[in-house]
Amino acid sequence: MVGSEGRTIGEYTDDRGIHAIVKVRLIKEASILARRINVDVHKGVVTLYGRVRSESERRRAKELVVAVKGVTKVEDRLLVRP
């Protein structure tokens, strides 16, 4: 187990890889201001939080995350604030 997080070393490594891929995909997407979106990953569950400018930006962010291999669930805590 890694720390008190209840993850094995393999799960921790997988989560770090998912995190990196998600951030890169958000940054590369022109319709998304990635610096306003924070990403947490725990055992394949990705939590997005922060601010987006519109519902379409929110939907696109979730679409990009769902497509990442290893993601088991997306928790959307994004706030729409232009």
Secondary structure, 3 states (H helix, E strand, C coil): CECCCCECHHHHHHHHHHHHHHHHHHHHCCCCCHHHEEEEEECCEEEEEEEECCHHHHHHHHHHHHCCCCCCEEEEEEEECC
